[in-house]
């Protein structure tokens, strides 16, 4: 297939940027249709990008004019539209999280397994980031010995008023939950979430900062600082402490500014700048794999394990206890 005809469900900010990157910068695909529950806005987006508009996302997924589907709706609708694409036998890319609850993720896995072939990729874009790939290569080189501890930070300058305490784990730290499992090649055994002193920039529904502590099955200890409303920048940190050395993510490769009697190393202001190239690489890889009839990226199993861990982390946060994460047996379908 020379060019995938793609239908996109959910025309919010991330959906529109995917349309722009696919139709304007990447190869092998074109967004030809879109859908949104806000029909007036969805029609406006469709007109802007020259797409056919569907009032019903499930009808879009079933359409003969669509070869593959991208789901970028709010989290609660992911299951509905991913299942529609799977039932239509079409490759589907779903932004993280796969679904808000592990039970919904399991239903997606069961539908995919019943169909007999992998169709789904979950949008954990950090796996495609050059810096994280350099870090993983270093950790697994053997040069530094075995990993013992990992220190991470997920710092966000500001968030909308609706952002609340649970979202720090379920919408932000879900990235660390996935990327650290991928980086270390291990599943988690237990998790704890504790509160730091609350910043005055938190809204009435948000307690920030929070600290998530994870222990892998081999005993690697991980701490992840979720500092929402940190004010100063969008700043992602990851330091892996090994037996014979320490390796960490590099700082952003931005121009050093000398101005007004100062020397500054700029940082990113938001996630769209920090991970723009990772998104490009991720979506291009999905387009290439879908055209060739395979799934290369994070699977429904990865999405399910992420939500099992996030659910345990949320339980820990709400009870202020350490929670054991149930060991999961990976289905042969996902080996």
C-alpha positions as a Markdown table, in Angstrom:
| # | Residue | x | y | z |
|---|---|---|---|---|
| 1 | Unk | 0.0 | 0.0 | 0.0 |
| 2 | Unk | 1.6 | 3.2 | -1.2 |
| 3 | Unk | -0.4 | 5.6 | 1.1 |
| 4 | Unk | -2.6 | 4.8 | 4.1 |
| 5 | Unk | -5.9 | 6.6 | 4.2 |
| 6 | Unk | -6.2 | 7.6 | 7.8 |
| 7 | Unk | -9.3 | 8.5 | 9.9 |
| 8 | Unk | -8.7 | 10.5 | 13.0 |
| 9 | Unk | -11.1 | 10.5 | 15.9 |
| 10 | Unk | -10.8 | 13.4 | 18.3 |
| 11 | Unk | -9.8 | 16.8 | 16.8 |
| 12 | Unk | -8.4 | 18.4 | 19.9 |
| 13 | Unk | -4.8 | 19.9 | 20.0 |
| 14 | Unk | -2.9 | 16.6 | 19.8 |
| 15 | Unk | -5.2 | 15.4 | 17.0 |
| 16 | Unk | -4.7 | 18.5 | 14.9 |
| 17 | Unk | -0.9 | 18.3 | 15.3 |
| 18 | Unk | -1.0 | 14.6 | 14.1 |
| 19 | Unk | -3.0 | 15.7 | 11.0 |
| 20 | Unk | -0.4 | 18.4 | 10.3 |
| 21 | Unk | 2.6 | 16.1 | 10.7 |
| 22 | Unk | 1.1 | 13.3 | 8.7 |
| 23 | Unk | -0.2 | 15.5 | 5.8 |
| 24 | Unk | 2.6 | 18.0 | 5.9 |
| 25 | Unk | 5.9 | 16.3 | 7.0 |
| 26 | Unk | 5.7 | 12.5 | 7.0 |
| 27 | Unk | 5.4 | 10.0 | 4.2 |
| 28 | Unk | 3.2 | 7.0 | 3.5 |
| 29 | Unk | -0.1 | 8.3 | 4.8 |
| 30 | Unk | -2.8 | 11.0 | 4.6 |
| 31 | Unk | -5.5 | 11.9 | 7.0 |
| 32 | Unk | -8.6 | 11.8 | 4.8 |
| 33 | Unk | -11.4 | 11.7 | 7.5 |
| 34 | Unk | -12.0 | 13.0 | 11.0 |
| 35 | Unk | -14.7 | 12.8 | 13.7 |
| 36 | Unk | -15.4 | 14.6 | 16.9 |
| 37 | Unk | -18.3 | 14.6 | 19.4 |
| 38 | Unk | -18.3 | 18.4 | 19.2 |
| 39 | Unk | -19.6 | 18.3 | 15.6 |
| 40 | Unk | -19.5 | 22.0 | 15.0 |
| 41 | Unk | -15.8 | 22.1 | 15.9 |
| 42 | Unk | -15.1 | 18.8 | 14.1 |
| 43 | Unk | -16.6 | 20.1 | 10.9 |
| 44 | Unk | -14.5 | 23.3 | 11.1 |
| 45 | Unk | -11.3 | 21.1 | 11.5 |
| 46 | Unk | -12.4 | 18.9 | 8.6 |
| 47 | Unk | -12.8 | 21.9 | 6.4 |
| 48 | Unk | -9.5 | 23.4 | 7.5 |
| 49 | Unk | -7.6 | 20.2 | 6.6 |
| 50 | Unk | -9.7 | 19.0 | 3.6 |
| 51 | Unk | -11.0 | 15.9 | 5.4 |
| 52 | Unk | -14.4 | 14.1 | 5.2 |
| 53 | Unk | -16.3 | 14.6 | 8.5 |
| 54 | Unk | -18.1 | 11.8 | 10.3 |
| 55 | Unk | -20.5 | 12.6 | 13.1 |
| 56 | Unk | -20.0 | 9.0 | 14.4 |
| 57 | Unk | -16.5 | 7.8 | 15.2 |
| 58 | Unk | -17.5 | 4.2 | 14.9 |
| 59 | Unk | -18.9 | 4.8 | 11.4 |
| 60 | Unk | -15.5 | 6.4 | 10.5 |
| 61 | Unk | -13.7 | 3.3 | 11.8 |
| 62 | Unk | -15.9 | 1.0 | 9.7 |
| 63 | Unk | -15.7 | 3.2 | 6.5 |
| 64 | Unk | -14.3 | 1.6 | 3.3 |
| 65 | Unk | -12.6 | 4.9 | 2.7 |
| 66 | Unk | -10.4 | 4.5 | 5.7 |
| 67 | Unk | -7.4 | 2.1 | 6.0 |
| 68 | Unk | -6.2 | 2.9 | 9.5 |
| 69 | Unk | -7.4 | 4.8 | 12.5 |
| 70 | Unk | -5.9 | 7.3 | 15.0 |
| 71 | Unk | -7.7 | 7.8 | 18.4 |
| 72 | Unk | -7.0 | 11.1 | 20.1 |
| 73 | Unk | -10.2 | 11.6 | 22.0 |
| 74 | Unk | -10.4 | 12.2 | 25.8 |
| 75 | Unk | -9.4 | 9.0 | 27.7 |
| 76 | Unk | -12.9 | 7.8 | 28.5 |
| 77 | Unk | -13.7 | 7.2 | 24.8 |
| 78 | Unk | -10.5 | 5.4 | 23.9 |
| 79 | Unk | -11.9 | 1.9 | 24.5 |
| 80 | Unk | -15.0 | 2.5 | 22.3 |
| 81 | Unk | -13.2 | 3.7 | 19.3 |
| 82 | Unk | -10.2 | 1.4 | 19.5 |
| 83 | Unk | -12.6 | -1.6 | 19.7 |
| 84 | Unk | -14.4 | -0.2 | 16.6 |
| 85 | Unk | -11.2 | -0.2 | 14.7 |
| 86 | Unk | -10.2 | -3.7 | 15.8 |
| 87 | Unk | -13.6 | -5.1 | 14.9 |
| 88 | Unk | -13.2 | -3.5 | 11.5 |
| 89 | Unk | -9.8 | -5.2 | 11.1 |
| 90 | Unk | -7.9 | -2.0 | 10.9 |
| 91 | Unk | -4.6 | -0.8 | 12.3 |
| 92 | Unk | -5.1 | 1.7 | 15.1 |
| 93 | Unk | -2.9 | 4.1 | 16.9 |
| 94 | Unk | -4.2 | 5.2 | 20.3 |
| 95 | Unk | -2.8 | 8.0 | 22.4 |
| 96 | Unk | -1.9 | 7.2 | 25.9 |
| 97 | Unk | -3.4 | 5.9 | 28.2 |
| 98 | Unk | -4.9 | 3.0 | 26.3 |
| 99 | Unk | -7.9 | 3.3 | 28.6 |
| 100 | Unk | -8.5 | 4.8 | 32.0 |
| 101 | Unk | -8.9 | 1.4 | 33.8 |
| 102 | Unk | -7.1 | -2.0 | 33.5 |
| 103 | Unk | -10.4 | -3.8 | 32.9 |
| 104 | Unk | -11.0 | -1.7 | 29.7 |
| 105 | Unk | -7.5 | -2.4 | 28.5 |
| 106 | Unk | -8.0 | -6.1 | 29.1 |
| 107 | Unk | -11.2 | -6.0 | 27.0 |
| 108 | Unk | -9.2 | -4.4 | 24.2 |
| 109 | Unk | -6.5 | -7.1 | 24.4 |
| 110 | Unk | -9.2 | -9.8 | 24.3 |
| 111 | Unk | -10.8 | -8.3 | 21.2 |
| 112 | Unk | -7.4 | -8.1 | 19.5 |
| 113 | Unk | -6.5 | -11.7 | 20.4 |
| 114 | Unk | -9.9 | -12.9 | 19.3 |
| 115 | Unk | -9.2 | -11.4 | 15.9 |
| 116 | Unk | -6.0 | -13.3 | 15.6 |
| 117 | Unk | -3.5 | -10.5 | 14.8 |
| 118 | Unk | -2.0 | -7.4 | 16.4 |
| 119 | Unk | -3.6 | -4.2 | 15.2 |
| 120 | Unk | -3.0 | -1.7 | 18.0 |
| 121 | Unk | -0.1 | 0.6 | 18.9 |
| 122 | Unk | -0.2 | 2.8 | 22.1 |
| 123 | Unk | 1.2 | 6.3 | 21.9 |
| 124 | Unk | 4.0 | 6.1 | 24.4 |
| 125 | Unk | 6.2 | 8.5 | 22.4 |
| 126 | Unk | 9.2 | 8.6 | 24.8 |
| 127 | Unk | 10.3 | 5.3 | 23.4 |
| 128 | Unk | 11.1 | 7.1 | 20.2 |
| 129 | Unk | 13.0 | 10.0 | 21.8 |
| 130 | Unk | 16.7 | 10.0 | 20.8 |
| 131 | Unk | 17.9 | 10.9 | 24.3 |
| 132 | Unk | 16.0 | 8.0 | 25.9 |
| 133 | Unk | 17.3 | 5.6 | 23.3 |
| 134 | Unk | 20.9 | 6.8 | 24.0 |
| 135 | Unk | 20.2 | 6.2 | 27.7 |
| 136 | Unk | 18.9 | 2.7 | 27.1 |
| 137 | Unk | 21.8 | 1.8 | 25.0 |
| 138 | Unk | 24.2 | 2.9 | 27.7 |
| 139 | Unk | 22.3 | 1.1 | 30.5 |
| 140 | Unk | 22.3 | -2.2 | 28.6 |
| 141 | Unk | 25.9 | -1.9 | 27.3 |
| 142 | Unk | 27.2 | -3.6 | 30.4 |
| 143 | Unk | 29.9 | -0.9 | 30.8 |
| 144 | Unk | 28.4 | 0.5 | 34.0 |
| 145 | Unk | 27.3 | -2.7 | 35.7 |
| 146 | Unk | 23.8 | -3.4 | 36.8 |
| 147 | Unk | 21.3 | -0.6 | 37.5 |
| 148 | Unk | 20.6 | -0.2 | 41.2 |
| 149 | Unk | 18.6 | 3.1 | 41.5 |
| 150 | Unk | 16.8 | 5.5 | 39.2 |
| 151 | Unk | 16.0 | 9.2 | 40.0 |
| 152 | Unk | 13.5 | 11.0 | 37.8 |
| 153 | Unk | 11.6 | 14.2 | 37.6 |
| 154 | Unk | 8.5 | 15.2 | 35.6 |
| 155 | Unk | 8.2 | 19.0 | 35.9 |
| 156 | Unk | 5.5 | 21.0 | 34.2 |
| 157 | Unk | 5.3 | 24.8 | 34.4 |
| 158 | Unk | 1.5 | 25.1 | 34.6 |
| 159 | Unk | -1.7 | 23.2 | 33.9 |
| 160 | Unk | -5.3 | 24.0 | 33.1 |
| 161 | Unk | -7.7 | 24.6 | 36.0 |
| 162 | Unk | -9.4 | 21.1 | 35.6 |
| 163 | Unk | -6.1 | 19.3 | 36.3 |
| 164 | Unk | -6.4 | 17.6 | 39.6 |
| 165 | Unk | -4.4 | 15.4 | 42.1 |
| 166 | Unk | -5.2 | 12.0 | 40.4 |
| 167 | Unk | -4.1 | 13.3 | 37.0 |
| 168 | Unk | -0.5 | 13.7 | 38.2 |
| 169 | Unk | -0.2 | 9.9 | 38.2 |
| 170 | Unk | -2.8 | 8.9 | 35.7 |
| 171 | Unk | -2.0 | 11.4 | 32.9 |
| 172 | Unk | 1.5 | 12.6 | 33.6 |
| 173 | Unk | 3.5 | 9.9 | 35.4 |
| 174 | Unk | 2.0 | 7.2 | 33.1 |
| 175 | Unk | 4.8 | 8.2 | 30.8 |
| 176 | Unk | 7.4 | 7.3 | 33.4 |
| 177 | Unk | 5.6 | 4.1 | 34.3 |
| 178 | Unk | 6.0 | 3.0 | 30.7 |
| 179 | Unk | 9.4 | 4.4 | 29.8 |
| 180 | Unk | 11.2 | 3.1 | 32.9 |
| 181 | Unk | 9.8 | -0.4 | 32.4 |
| 182 | Unk | 11.0 | -0.2 | 28.8 |
| 183 | Unk | 14.4 | 1.3 | 29.8 |
| 184 | Unk | 15.1 | -1.3 | 32.5 |
| 185 | Unk | 13.5 | -4.3 | 30.9 |
| 186 | Unk | 11.6 | -5.2 | 34.1 |
| 187 | Unk | 8.1 | -5.2 | 35.5 |
| 188 | Unk | 7.2 | -3.5 | 38.8 |
| 189 | Unk | 6.7 | -5.3 | 42.1 |
| 190 | Unk | 5.4 | -2.4 | 44.3 |
| 191 | Unk | 4.6 | 1.3 | 44.3 |
| 192 | Unk | 4.1 | 4.1 | 46.8 |
| 193 | Unk | 2.9 | 7.7 | 46.2 |
| 194 | Unk | 3.6 | 10.4 | 48.8 |
| 195 | Unk | 2.9 | 14.1 | 49.0 |
| 196 | Unk | 5.6 | 16.8 | 49.3 |
| 197 | Unk | 4.8 | 20.2 | 50.8 |
| 198 | Unk | 2.2 | 21.7 | 48.5 |
| 199 | Unk | 3.2 | 24.6 | 46.2 |
| 200 | Unk | 1.0 | 27.7 | 46.4 |
| 201 | Unk | 0.6 | 27.4 | 42.6 |
| 202 | Unk | -1.5 | 24.3 | 43.0 |
| 203 | Unk | -5.2 | 24.8 | 42.3 |
| 204 | Unk | -7.8 | 23.7 | 44.9 |
| 205 | Unk | -8.2 | 20.3 | 43.3 |
| 206 | Unk | -4.4 | 19.6 | 42.9 |
| 207 | Unk | -1.8 | 18.6 | 45.4 |
| 208 | Unk | 1.7 | 19.1 | 43.9 |
| 209 | Unk | 4.5 | 18.0 | 44.1 |
| 210 | Unk | 4.0 | 14.3 | 44.5 |
| 211 | Unk | 6.6 | 11.6 | 44.6 |
| 212 | Unk | 6.1 | 8.1 | 43.1 |
| 213 | Unk | 8.4 | 5.3 | 44.4 |
| 214 | Unk | 8.6 | 2.1 | 42.4 |
| 215 | Unk | 10.4 | -1.2 | 43.0 |
| 216 | Unk | 11.1 | -3.5 | 40.1 |
| 217 | Unk | 11.0 | -7.3 | 40.4 |
| 218 | Unk | 14.8 | -7.5 | 40.8 |
| 219 | Unk | 14.8 | -4.8 | 43.5 |
| 220 | Unk | 15.8 | -1.6 | 41.5 |
| 221 | Unk | 14.5 | 1.4 | 43.5 |
| 222 | Unk | 13.0 | 4.2 | 41.5 |
| 223 | Unk | 11.8 | 7.7 | 42.6 |
| 224 | Unk | 9.9 | 10.0 | 40.3 |
| 225 | Unk | 9.1 | 13.6 | 41.3 |
| 226 | Unk | 5.9 | 14.9 | 39.7 |
| 227 | Unk | 6.2 | 18.7 | 40.2 |
| 228 | Unk | 3.2 | 20.1 | 38.5 |
| 229 | Unk | 3.1 | 23.9 | 38.3 |
| 230 | Unk | 6.9 | 24.2 | 38.9 |
| 231 | Unk | 6.7 | 27.5 | 37.0 |
| 232 | Unk | 10.2 | 27.6 | 35.6 |
| 233 | Unk | 10.1 | 25.2 | 32.6 |
| 234 | Unk | 9.0 | 21.8 | 31.2 |
| 235 | Unk | 11.9 | 19.7 | 32.5 |
| 236 | Unk | 12.2 | 15.9 | 32.2 |
| 237 | Unk | 15.0 | 14.2 | 34.2 |
| 238 | Unk | 16.2 | 10.6 | 34.4 |
| 239 | Unk | 19.4 | 9.4 | 36.1 |
| 240 | Unk | 20.3 | 5.7 | 36.3 |
| 241 | Unk | 22.7 | 4.8 | 39.1 |
| 242 | Unk | 24.6 | 1.6 | 38.2 |
| 243 | Unk | 27.3 | -0.4 | 40.0 |
| 244 | Unk | 30.2 | 1.2 | 38.1 |
| 245 | Unk | 28.8 | 4.5 | 37.0 |
| 246 | Unk | 25.9 | 6.8 | 36.5 |
| 247 | Unk | 24.2 | 7.7 | 33.2 |
| 248 | Unk | 21.5 | 10.3 | 32.7 |
| 249 | Unk | 19.4 | 12.0 | 30.1 |
| 250 | Unk | 21.3 | 14.9 | 28.5 |
| 251 | Unk | 20.0 | 18.5 | 28.9 |
| 252 | Unk | 18.2 | 20.0 | 25.9 |
| 253 | Unk | 20.5 | 20.8 | 22.9 |
| 254 | Unk | 19.4 | 24.4 | 22.6 |
| 255 | Unk | 21.5 | 27.4 | 21.7 |
| 256 | Unk | 23.4 | 28.9 | 24.7 |
| 257 | Unk | 22.3 | 32.6 | 25.1 |
| 258 | Unk | 24.7 | 35.3 | 26.1 |
| 259 | Unk | 22.8 | 38.5 | 26.6 |
| 260 | Unk | 22.5 | 41.4 | 29.1 |
| 261 | Unk | 25.5 | 40.3 | 31.1 |
| 262 | Unk | 24.3 | 36.7 | 31.5 |
| 263 | Unk | 24.9 | 33.3 | 30.0 |
| 264 | Unk | 21.8 | 31.1 | 29.8 |
| 265 | Unk | 21.1 | 27.5 | 28.8 |
| 266 | Unk | 17.4 | 27.6 | 27.7 |
| 267 | Unk | 14.9 | 24.9 | 28.6 |
| 268 | Unk | 11.7 | 23.9 | 27.0 |
| 269 | Unk | 8.4 | 25.6 | 27.8 |
| 270 | Unk | 6.1 | 22.7 | 27.2 |
| 271 | Unk | 5.9 | 19.0 | 26.1 |
| 272 | Unk | 5.1 | 19.8 | 22.4 |
| 273 | Unk | 8.6 | 21.3 | 21.9 |
| 274 | Unk | 10.5 | 18.8 | 24.1 |
| 275 | Unk | 9.1 | 15.7 | 22.3 |
| 276 | Unk | 8.2 | 17.1 | 18.8 |
| 277 | Unk | 10.8 | 14.9 | 17.0 |
| 278 | Unk | 9.8 | 11.9 | 19.1 |
| 279 | Unk | 6.2 | 12.3 | 17.9 |
| 280 | Unk | 7.4 | 12.5 | 14.3 |
| 281 | Unk | 9.6 | 9.4 | 14.6 |
| 282 | Unk | 6.8 | 7.5 | 16.4 |
| 283 | Unk | 4.0 | 8.3 | 13.8 |
| 284 | Unk | 6.4 | 7.7 | 10.9 |
| 285 | Unk | 7.2 | 4.2 | 12.4 |
| 286 | Unk | 3.5 | 3.5 | 12.8 |
| 287 | Unk | 2.8 | 4.5 | 9.2 |
| 288 | Unk | 5.6 | 2.3 | 7.9 |
| 289 | Unk | 4.7 | -0.7 | 10.0 |
| 290 | Unk | 0.9 | -0.4 | 9.2 |
| 291 | Unk | 1.6 | -0.3 | 5.5 |
| 292 | Unk | 3.7 | -3.4 | 5.8 |
| 293 | Unk | 1.2 | -5.3 | 7.9 |
| 294 | Unk | 2.7 | -5.4 | 11.3 |
| 295 | Unk | 2.8 | -3.7 | 14.8 |
| 296 | Unk | 6.3 | -2.6 | 16.0 |
| 297 | Unk | 5.6 | -0.2 | 18.8 |
| 298 | Unk | 4.0 | -0.4 | 22.3 |
| 299 | Unk | 1.2 | -3.0 | 22.3 |
| 300 | Unk | -2.1 | -3.4 | 24.1 |
| 301 | Unk | -0.2 | -5.5 | 26.6 |
| 302 | Unk | 2.1 | -2.5 | 27.4 |
| 303 | Unk | -1.0 | -0.3 | 27.7 |
| 304 | Unk | -2.6 | -2.8 | 30.1 |
| 305 | Unk | 0.5 | -3.1 | 32.3 |
| 306 | Unk | 0.8 | 0.7 | 32.4 |
| 307 | Unk | -2.8 | 1.0 | 33.8 |
| 308 | Unk | -2.3 | -1.9 | 36.3 |
| 309 | Unk | 0.6 | 0.1 | 37.7 |
| 310 | Unk | -1.2 | 3.4 | 37.6 |
| 311 | Unk | -4.2 | 1.9 | 39.4 |
| 312 | Unk | -1.9 | 0.6 | 42.1 |
| 313 | Unk | -0.2 | 4.0 | 42.3 |
| 314 | Unk | -3.5 | 5.8 | 42.7 |
| 315 | Unk | -4.5 | 3.3 | 45.4 |
| 316 | Unk | -1.3 | 4.1 | 47.2 |
| 317 | Unk | -1.8 | 7.8 | 46.9 |
| 318 | Unk | -5.4 | 7.6 | 48.3 |
| 319 | Unk | -4.5 | 5.3 | 51.2 |
| 320 | Unk | -0.9 | 6.6 | 51.8 |
| 321 | Unk | 0.4 | 3.0 | 51.9 |
| 322 | Unk | 2.8 | 0.9 | 49.8 |
| 323 | Unk | 0.8 | -1.2 | 47.3 |
| 324 | Unk | 2.0 | -4.6 | 45.9 |
| 325 | Unk | 1.5 | -4.7 | 42.1 |
| 326 | Unk | -0.1 | -8.1 | 41.1 |
| 327 | Unk | 2.2 | -10.1 | 38.9 |
| 328 | Unk | 0.8 | -10.5 | 35.3 |
| 329 | Unk | 1.3 | -13.4 | 33.0 |
| 330 | Unk | 2.0 | -12.2 | 29.5 |
| 331 | Unk | -0.2 | -13.9 | 26.9 |
| 332 | Unk | 1.6 | -15.8 | 24.2 |
| 333 | Unk | -0.1 | -13.6 | 21.7 |
| 334 | Unk | 2.1 | -10.7 | 22.8 |
| 335 | Unk | 5.4 | -12.5 | 23.1 |
